[in-house]
Amino acid sequence: MIGKDSRHVKEAVKLKQKKYRGLQNKYIIEGIRFIEEGIKSSKVHYILYSSKLFKTSGYERILNESCPAFEVSDDIISILADTENPQGAVAVAEKNLYTLNDIKNKFIVVLDEIQDPGNMGTIIRTADAAGAGGLIVIKGSADVYSSKALRATMGSIFHIPIVFYDNFKEASFELKNNDYRLYSTSPEAEKYLYDCNFKDNTAIVIGNEARGMSKDDIELCHEKIKIPMIGKAESLNAAVACSVIIYEVVRQRLTT
């Protein structure tokens, strides 16, 4: 058993801070299913577990010779985990570092200052499920590697490329240079998403939950689109709206 002064525990504690995650290109994951996905992706550096893990079904799937594992106290797990009732295991994983050239399927979801980590994680999971080529996250958005965002991805963080840009102007420039057509989302748009052709290189841009996209960013896109709102609700949750658009892209691409 290792204690709080071991280098592995010290590193894991520091990785709870966004700044340190950025410096080290590592982050913390927790729970058997999540750790198992990380191991399959060869991104887990090591596991920290307590005796509580042995009370959880499936623990043997992560404790094997393929990944270093160190036993710690329940108290240390409580410090490192963010769930109320942790399963007894956390792991330190390495970030994937991608560029736009790594995205092969020419369908990209761009998140322009999405603030809620739950929305962030849900959109990543949906994009993965729909077979999108990848995502672009603009600076000012929620931290992809925060515990809440990671939980919402349900492991999809390991399956789909995510590229980070400092601003939307830079991202849009590179997308256009790679022959992507950019679609901004706005309730003021005249065109419904069902009237668009998403079979070519497509980038769907989802703006901030409260403010949407800035006028300058909207002008950098080729078209503005909207989702029909037939009932009395004025808007949809950002993750829900994004899911509707993502699956319209999928529908069109499945249609011959």
C-alpha positions in Angstrom: 0.0 0.0 0.0 1.2 3.5 -0.8 0.4 6.7 1.2 -0.3 10.3 0.5 3.4 11.2 0.2 4.0 8.8 -2.7 4.7 10.5 -6.1 1.7 8.7 -7.7 -0.8 10.1 -5.1 0.8 13.5 -5.2 0.5 13.7 -8.9 -3.1 12.5 -8.9 -4.1 15.1 -6.3 -2.5 17.9 -8.4 -4.4 16.6 -11.5 -7.6 17.7 -9.8 -6.5 21.3 -10.8 -7.2 22.4 -14.4 -3.9 24.2 -14.7 -1.9 21.1 -13.8 -3.9 19.0 -16.2 -2.9 21.4 -18.9 0.7 21.4 -18.0 1.0 17.6 -17.7 -1.4 16.6 -20.5 -2.9 14.1 -18.0 -6.2 13.8 -16.1 -8.1 11.7 -13.6 -10.8 9.1 -14.4 -12.8 7.1 -12.0 -14.9 4.0 -11.9 -14.5 0.5 -13.4 -16.2 1.1 -16.7 -14.3 4.3 -17.4 -10.9 2.9 -16.4 -11.6 -0.2 -18.5 -12.2 2.0 -21.6 -9.0 3.9 -20.8 -7.0 0.7 -20.6 -8.4 -0.5 -23.9 -7.2 2.7 -25.5 -3.7 2.3 -23.9 -4.1 5.7 -22.3 -4.0 4.8 -18.6 -0.6 5.4 -16.8 -1.6 3.8 -13.5 -4.5 2.9 -11.2 -5.0 3.8 -7.6 -7.5 1.6 -5.8 -8.7 0.8 -2.2 -10.1 -2.3 -0.7 -13.6 -0.9 -1.5 -13.0 -1.9 -5.1 -13.3 -5.6 -4.3 -16.9 -5.1 -3.3 -17.7 -3.9 -6.8 -18.6 -6.3 -9.6 -16.1 -6.4 -12.4 -13.1 -5.2 -10.5 -10.9 -7.9 -12.0 -11.3 -6.3 -15.4 -9.0 -3.4 -14.4 -6.6 -5.1 -12.1 -4.4 -7.1 -14.4 -0.8 -7.1 -15.5 -1.5 -4.7 -18.5 -1.6 -1.6 -16.2 0.3 -0.7 -13.0 -2.0 -0.5 -10.0 -1.3 0.7 -6.4 -3.4 0.1 -3.4 -4.2 3.2 -1.3 -6.6 3.9 1.6 -10.3 4.6 1.3 -9.6 8.2 2.5 -7.2 8.8 -0.4 -9.8 7.5 -2.9 -12.4 9.9 -1.3 -10.0 12.8 -1.9 -9.4 11.9 -5.5 -12.9 10.8 -6.6 -15.7 13.3 -7.2 -18.7 10.9 -7.0 -20.5 10.6 -3.6 -20.0 6.8 -3.5 -16.8 6.0 -5.4 -16.3 2.5 -6.6 -12.8 2.4 -5.0 -10.6 3.1 -8.1 -9.3 6.1 -9.9 -6.7 6.2 -12.7 -4.3 8.8 -14.3 -4.8 8.9 -18.0 -2.9 10.6 -20.8 -4.6 13.2 -23.0 -4.8 12.5 -26.7 -3.3 15.4 -28.7 -4.9 15.8 -32.1 -4.8 18.2 -35.1 -7.5 18.8 -37.7 -5.5 16.5 -40.1 -6.2 13.6 -37.7 -10.0 13.8 -38.4 -10.8 11.4 -41.3 -14.6 11.3 -41.4 -15.4 14.8 -42.7 -18.1 15.6 -40.2 -17.1 17.8 -37.3 -18.9 19.3 -34.3 -17.5 22.7 -33.2 -18.2 23.9 -29.6 -17.9 27.6 -29.4 -17.9 28.6 -25.7 -20.2 25.8 -24.4 -20.1 26.5 -20.6 -21.9 23.6 -19.0 -19.6 20.5 -18.5 -22.6 18.2 -18.6 -23.5 19.6 -22.0 -19.9 19.3 -23.1 -19.7 15.6 -22.1 -23.1 14.7 -23.6 -22.2 16.3 -26.9 -18.9 14.4 -27.0 -20.8 11.1 -26.3 -23.4 11.9 -29.0 -20.8 12.7 -31.6 -19.0 9.5 -30.8 -22.3 7.4 -31.0 -23.2 9.1 -34.4 -19.8 8.4 -35.9 -18.7 12.0 -36.3 -15.1 12.4 -37.3 -14.2 14.6 -34.3 -14.9 17.8 -32.4 -13.3 21.2 -32.1 -13.5 23.0 -28.8 -12.9 26.7 -28.7 -11.1 28.4 -25.8 -13.6 29.7 -23.2 -15.6 26.5 -23.3 -16.0 24.2 -20.3 -13.0 22.0 -19.5 -13.3 18.7 -21.4 -11.2 17.0 -18.7 -13.2 18.1 -15.7 -14.8 15.3 -13.7 -18.4 16.2 -14.6 -17.6 16.5 -18.3 -15.7 13.2 -18.3 -18.6 11.4 -16.6 -21.0 12.7 -19.1 -18.9 11.3 -22.0 -19.3 7.7 -20.6 -15.9 6.8 -22.0 -16.3 8.5 -25.4 -13.4 10.8 -24.6 -11.2 7.8 -25.6 -13.0 7.2 -28.9 -13.2 10.4 -30.8 -10.6 13.1 -31.7 -10.9 16.5 -30.0 -9.0 19.5 -31.4 -8.5 22.7 -29.4 -8.3 26.2 -30.8 -7.7 29.6 -29.1 -10.5 31.3 -31.1 -13.2 30.5 -33.6 -11.6 32.7 -36.4 -8.5 30.5 -36.4 -10.6 27.3 -36.4 -12.9 28.5 -39.2 -9.9 29.5 -41.3 -8.4 26.0 -41.1 -11.8 24.3 -41.7 -12.4 26.3 -44.8 -8.9 25.5 -46.1 -9.9 21.9 -45.8 -13.1 22.4 -47.7 -15.5 22.2 -44.8 -18.9 24.0 -45.0 -19.6 25.7 -41.7 -23.2 25.9 -40.3 -24.0 28.2 -37.4 -27.1 27.6 -35.3 -29.4 30.4 -34.6 -33.2 30.7 -33.8 -33.2 33.8 -36.1 -32.0 31.7 -39.1 -34.3 31.5 -42.1 -33.3 28.0 -43.1 -34.2 24.8 -41.3 -31.6 22.2 -40.9 -33.7 19.8 -43.0 -33.2 22.0 -46.0 -29.4 21.7 -46.0 -27.1 19.2 -47.7 -24.9 17.7 -45.1 -23.4 15.0 -47.3 -20.2 16.9 -48.1 -17.6 18.1 -45.6 -19.6 19.5 -42.8 -18.9 21.5 -39.6 -21.8 22.2 -37.2 -21.1 25.0 -34.8 -22.9 25.1 -31.4 -22.6 28.4 -29.5 -22.8 29.4 -25.9 -26.0 28.2 -24.0 -27.1 31.7 -23.0 -25.7 34.0 -25.7 -25.3 31.7 -28.7 -22.6 32.6 -31.1 -21.2 36.1 -31.5 -22.2 38.1 -34.6 -18.5 38.0 -35.8 -18.4 34.3 -35.4 -21.7 33.8 -37.2 -20.4 35.8 -40.2 -17.5 33.4 -40.5 -19.9 30.6 -41.3 -21.4 29.8 -44.7 -25.0 29.3 -43.5 -27.3 29.9 -40.5 -29.7 27.0 -39.7 -32.4 26.4 -37.1 -34.4 23.6 -35.6 -38.3 23.9 -36.0 -39.9 25.0 -32.7 -43.5 24.1 -33.1 -44.6 24.1 -29.5 -44.4 26.8 -26.8 -40.9 26.2 -25.6 -38.6 29.0 -26.8 -35.4 26.9 -26.9 -33.7 23.6 -26.5 -30.9 22.6 -24.2 -27.6 22.9 -26.1 -26.8 19.2 -26.0 -30.3 18.3 -27.1 -30.2 20.8 -30.0 -26.8 19.5 -31.0 -28.0 15.9 -31.0 -31.0 16.8 -33.3 -28.6 18.3 -35.8 -26.0 15.5 -35.5 -28.6 12.9 -36.3 -29.9 14.8 -39.3 -26.4 14.7 -40.7 -26.3 11.0 -40.0 -29.8 10.5 -41.6 -28.7 12.2 -44.8 -25.5 10.3 -45.0 -27.3 7.0 -44.6 -29.7 7.8 -47.4 -28.4 6.9 -50.8 
